[in-house]
Amino acid sequence: MKTLRGGWPLCAVLLILSLFSLSFVALGESATEITPQEKKLIPLAKKEGGFTFINANLLDPTMRRMQAAFIKRYGLGDDFKFNYVLKGTGPTVATARQEIKAGKFSFDSVMVAAAGFFAGAAKEGAFLPLDSGHWKNHEELARKGGQFFQYPYFLAVLPYTFQPVWNVSCPGMKDFKVTSYADVVNPALKGKTIASDVTKSASYSITVMGLIESGFDIMDFWKKLKATDPLVAFRTEAKMQLLVNCERSVDTWNVVGRARQAIEKKPELAKSLRWGYYKEGMVLLAQQIAVPKGAPHPNAGKLFVEFLLTKEGTDIAVEGELDYTFLKGYTPPESVKPYLLDLNTVKVLGLKDWVAGFEGFKKMRDDWSKILR
């Protein structure tokens, strides 16, 4: 089983979805009931003997847990070949586009945050329709969160958001905290900030577009950020290391999953790493998932989509990657609660038109480059 690593930042934190002013209702420890749709797919998937999943989010440890749980839930047997490939966002989309164009596929399901790609591919009839027994438990909250999906061709799953992360052990940071974008452009932070390079990341860019749509004055923020003499960086791993080393003290956008990874490697960092939110709004970014028309193992690919929508699949993604979920009434595992952002008290932003948001990247990135390059 080969895993290719790319350079896309992994999701951070977990909301769980009293996010939309709904109360948490524990679903209990029992397994999610297998739906008629799953029962229909199980023998077909077993006959196919395996499948391949390509994505830009779920790491090896998470996927190994997915593998075991997926095979066990559906009784697929020890000889079932569960393969997965991890790439960056851009490479994942490029692979999917190339294979759709060629009509030959090395994967059976694809998950990545790329609304424009999924909209275009669906318009060309590139995806198989999904008959989901679990989507009804996710659709309401995905819609309320302003997320992008076109059932039955592709769904919105496992959203994430970028948060401010800082190190209180760095010089002058002892009493620092963030609840507003104004906090990360304080003149006292000169030489201590990190600015995320929006020209290299679709997720950073769509976050900007969501802020702009909400009425946030992004140009004014960028000018103030520039005045702090920020270090421009892209990868969340590298940015987190800068914080750990106190080479920089605050990162305007990172993911809490990176902070957890750092703390797991060096437990004393739990005393110094902090993360917060922006009262102006947190842009929630869902990943889309679909099964391409022409996939070599379409039934197994569809069955895996169903698995990700169950509580079991959700728990693994949430615990492994600190992702969000749209599963109604969901309660997160105890192990991740210390890292959770309570979005009951935070303004959540989506986009009215995700495709138009992606189309606005060029001008927005040009504006960013004029100020921060």
C-alpha positions in Angstrom: 0.0 0.0 0.0 1.7 3.2 -1.2 1.0 6.6 0.2 2.2 9.7 -1.6 2.7 12.7 0.5 2.0 16.1 -0.9 2.2 19.6 0.5 -1.2 20.6 1.4 -2.0 21.8 4.9 -4.1 19.4 7.0 -7.2 20.3 8.7 -7.2 21.8 12.0 -9.8 21.7 14.8 -13.2 20.3 15.2 -16.5 21.9 15.5 -19.4 19.7 16.1 -22.3 21.0 15.1 -24.1 22.7 17.5 -22.3 25.0 15.3 -25.6 26.1 13.9 -27.3 26.6 17.2 -28.2 22.9 17.5 -27.8 21.0 20.7 -25.4 18.0 20.8 -27.2 14.7 21.1 -25.0 11.7 21.8 -25.6 8.9 19.3 -24.2 6.3 21.7 -21.5 3.8 21.2 -23.5 1.4 19.0 -22.6 1.1 15.4 -24.5 3.2 12.8 -27.2 1.0 11.3 -26.3 -0.4 7.9 -28.7 1.1 5.4 -30.4 -0.7 2.4 -28.1 1.2 0.1 -25.0 -0.1 1.9 -26.5 -3.7 1.9 -26.9 -3.4 -1.9 -23.3 -2.3 -2.3 -21.6 -4.7 0.1 -21.7 -7.9 -2.2 -20.7 -5.8 -5.2 -17.8 -4.2 -3.5 -16.7 -7.6 -2.1 -16.7 -9.0 -5.7 -14.6 -6.1 -6.9 -12.0 -7.1 -4.3 -10.7 -3.6 -3.4 -10.6 0.1 -4.3 -8.3 3.1 -4.2 -9.1 6.4 -2.5 -7.2 9.6 -3.4 -7.4 12.7 -1.1 -5.5 15.7 0.3 -6.3 15.4 3.9 -6.3 12.0 5.7 -2.9 10.9 6.9 -1.5 7.3 7.1 -2.5 6.7 10.8 -6.1 7.8 10.1 -6.3 5.8 6.9 -5.0 2.7 8.6 -7.8 3.0 11.1 -10.3 3.6 8.2 -9.1 0.5 6.5 -9.7 -1.8 9.4 -13.0 -0.2 10.4 -14.3 -0.2 6.8 -13.4 -3.9 6.1 -14.9 -4.9 9.5 -18.1 -3.0 9.2 -19.0 -4.5 5.8 -17.4 -7.9 6.3 -15.3 -7.5 3.2 -12.6 -10.0 4.3 -8.9 -9.9 4.9 -8.1 -10.2 1.2 -9.9 -7.0 0.3 -7.4 -4.5 -1.1 -7.9 -1.1 0.6 -5.6 1.4 -1.1 -5.2 5.1 -0.6 -3.1 8.0 -2.0 -2.4 11.3 -0.2 -1.3 14.3 -2.3 -1.6 18.0 -2.0 -4.7 19.8 -3.1 -3.3 20.9 -6.5 -1.8 17.5 -7.3 -5.0 15.7 -6.3 -7.1 17.9 -8.6 -4.5 17.6 -11.4 -4.6 13.8 -11.2 -8.3 13.7 -11.2 -8.6 16.1 -14.1 -6.0 14.2 -16.1 -7.6 10.8 -15.5 -11.1 12.1 -16.3 -9.8 13.5 -19.5 -8.1 10.3 -20.4 -11.0 8.1 -19.3 -8.6 5.8 -17.4 -8.6 5.8 -13.6 -6.2 4.8 -10.9 -8.7 5.7 -8.2 -12.3 5.0 -7.3 -13.2 7.9 -5.1 -11.7 11.4 -4.7 -11.9 13.9 -1.9 -10.5 17.4 -1.9 -11.6 20.9 -1.2 -12.0 22.1 -4.8 -15.4 23.4 -5.6 -14.5 24.7 -9.1 -13.1 21.3 -10.1 -16.2 19.4 -8.9 -18.6 21.8 -10.4 -16.9 21.6 -13.8 -16.5 17.8 -13.7 -20.1 17.3 -12.7 -21.3 19.6 -15.6 -19.3 17.3 -18.0 -21.0 14.2 -16.5 -17.8 12.9 -15.0 -19.3 11.5 -11.8 -21.5 8.5 -11.0 -24.7 9.3 -9.1 -24.6 8.4 -5.5 -27.6 6.7 -3.8 -26.8 7.6 -0.2 -28.6 6.4 2.9 -26.6 8.6 5.2 -26.4 12.0 3.4 -29.8 13.0 4.8 -28.1 13.2 8.2 -25.5 15.7 6.9 -27.3 17.8 4.2 -29.1 20.2 6.5 -26.1 21.4 8.4 -23.9 21.5 5.2 -26.5 23.8 3.7 -26.8 26.0 6.8 -23.0 26.3 6.8 -23.0 27.7 3.2 -21.1 24.7 1.8 -21.0 23.6 -1.8 -22.4 20.2 -2.9 -24.5 18.8 -5.7 -26.1 15.6 -4.6 -26.2 13.0 -6.0 -22.9 13.7 -7.9 -20.7 15.1 -5.1 -21.1 15.7 -1.4 -19.5 18.2 1.1 -17.8 16.4 4.0 -15.2 16.9 6.8 -14.8 20.7 6.7 -12.0 22.6 8.4 -11.0 26.2 9.2 -7.8 28.2 9.7 -7.1 29.7 13.1 -4.5 32.0 14.7 -1.9 30.0 16.6 0.8 31.5 18.8 3.5 30.7 21.3 3.2 32.4 24.7 6.8 31.4 25.7 8.3 33.6 23.0 9.5 37.1 24.1 6.7 39.6 24.8 3.9 37.0 24.2 3.1 36.0 27.8 -0.3 37.7 27.9 -1.1 37.6 24.2 -4.4 36.3 22.9 -6.4 36.6 19.7 -10.2 37.1 19.3 -10.0 39.6 16.4 -7.9 40.2 13.2 -6.9 43.5 14.9 -5.0 41.4 17.5 -2.6 39.9 14.9 -1.6 43.3 13.3 -0.8 45.1 16.6 2.3 47.2 15.9 3.9 45.5 19.0 4.1 42.3 16.9 6.6 43.8 14.4 9.0 41.0 13.4 6.9 38.3 15.1 4.2 37.5 12.6 3.7 34.9 9.8 1.6 35.7 6.7 0.1 32.8 4.8 1.0 32.8 1.1 -2.4 32.9 -0.6 -0.8 32.6 -4.1 0.2 29.0 -3.3 -3.0 27.7 -1.6 -6.5 27.4 -2.8 -7.7 26.9 0.8 -6.0 30.2 1.9 -7.4 31.9 -1.1 -11.0 30.7 -0.6 -10.7 31.8 3.0 -9.9 35.3 1.8 -12.9 35.2 -0.6 -15.2 34.2 2.2 -14.0 37.1 4.3 -14.4 39.6 1.5 -18.0 38.3 0.8 -18.8 38.9 4.5 -17.7 42.6 4.2 -14.3 42.3 5.8 -11.8 44.9 4.6 -9.0 42.6 3.5 -6.9 45.3 1.8 -6.7 47.3 5.1 -5.8 44.1 7.0 -3.0 43.2 4.5 -1.6 46.7 4.8 -1.5 46.5 8.6 -0.1 43.0 8.4 2.6 44.2 6.1 3.6 46.9 8.7 4.4 44.1 11.2 7.2 42.9 8.8 5.7 39.3 8.5 7.5 36.3 7.2 5.5 34.9 4.2 5.2 31.2 4.4 3.0 28.4 3.0 3.2 25.0 4.6 1.5 24.6 8.0 4.1 22.2 9.2 6.9 24.6 8.5 5.0 27.5 10.0 4.3 25.5 13.2 8.0 24.8 13.6 8.7 28.5 13.4 6.4 29.0 16.3 7.9 26.1 18.3 11.4 27.6 17.8 10.2 31.2 18.5 11.6 32.3 15.2 8.1 33.8 14.8 5.6 34.2 17.6 2.1 34.2 15.9 0.8 32.6 12.7 -2.4 34.3 11.4 -3.6 31.0 9.8 -2.7 27.5 10.9 -4.5 24.4 11.9 -4.8 23.1 15.4 -3.9 19.6 14.2 -0.4 20.9 13.7 -0.3 22.1 17.3 -1.5 18.8 18.5 1.2 17.0 16.5 3.8 19.3 18.0 2.6 18.7 21.5 2.5 15.0 21.1 6.2 15.1 20.0 7.1 17.5 22.8 4.5 17.5 25.6 5.9 20.6 27.4 4.6 22.6 24.4 1.2 22.2 25.9 2.2 25.0 28.3 3.1 27.4 25.5 1.1 26.8 22.3 -2.2 28.6 22.1 -4.9 29.0 19.4 -8.0 31.2 19.0 -10.6 32.5 16.7 -11.6 35.7 14.8 -14.8 37.4 15.8 -15.0 38.8 12.2 -15.8 35.2 11.1 -14.3 31.8 10.6 -14.5 30.5 7.0 -15.6 26.9 7.0 -14.1 24.9 4.2 -15.7 21.6 3.2 -14.1 18.9 1.1 -16.0 17.5 -1.8 -16.1 13.8 -2.5 -17.3 11.9 -5.6 -16.9 8.6 -7.6 -15.8 9.1 -11.2 -17.7 7.5 -14.1 -15.4 4.8 -15.4 -13.8 4.0 -12.0 -12.5 0.3 -12.0 -14.2 -0.4 -8.6 -17.3 1.9 -8.5 -19.3 0.0 -5.9 -16.4 -0.1 -3.4 -15.8 3.6 -4.1 -19.5 4.4 -3.4 -19.4 2.2 -0.3 -16.4 4.1 1.1 -18.3 7.4 0.6 -21.1 5.9 2.7 -18.6 4.9 5.4 -17.3 8.4 5.7 -20.8 9.6 6.4 -21.4 7.1 9.3 -20.5 7.9 12.9 -17.7 5.4 12.8 -16.1 7.0 9.8 -16.7 10.4 11.2 -15.1 9.5 14.6 -11.9 8.3 12.9 -11.5 11.5 10.7 -12.4 13.8 13.7 -10.0 12.1 16.1 -7.2 11.6 13.5 -7.3 15.0 11.8 -9.4 17.3 14.0 -11.8 17.7 11.1 -15.3 19.1 11.5 -18.5 17.2 10.6 -22.0 18.0 9.3 -23.4 14.9 11.0 -26.5 16.0 12.9 -26.5 15.4 16.6 -22.8 14.3 16.6 -20.7 14.2 19.8 -16.9 14.2 19.3 -14.6 11.7 21.0 -13.3 12.7 24.4 -9.7 12.6 23.2 -10.1 15.6 20.9 -12.2 17.9 23.1 -9.3 19.8 24.5 -8.5 20.9 20.9 -12.0 21.9 19.9 -13.0 25.3 18.9 -16.5 26.1 20.2 -18.2 27.5 17.2 -21.4 28.1 19.1 -19.9 31.4 20.1 -18.0 32.1 16.8 -19.4 33.6 13.6 -19.2 30.9 10.8 -18.8 32.0 7.2 -19.4 30.1 4.0 -19.8 31.5 0.4 -22.9 32.1 -1.6 -21.2 31.1 -4.8 -18.1 28.9 -4.3 -17.4 28.6 -8.0 -17.4 32.4 -8.4 -15.1 32.5 -5.3 -12.5 30.4 -7.1 -12.9 32.5 -10.2 -11.9 35.6 -8.2 -8.6 34.2 -7.2 -6.5 36.0 -9.8 -7.4 39.5 -9.0 -7.3 38.8 -5.2 -3.9 37.2 -5.5 -2.6 40.1 -7.6 -3.8 42.5 -4.9 -2.1 40.4 -2.2 1.2 40.3 -4.1 1.2 44.1 -4.5 1.1 44.5 -0.7 2.9 41.5 0.8 5.5 40.5 -1.8 
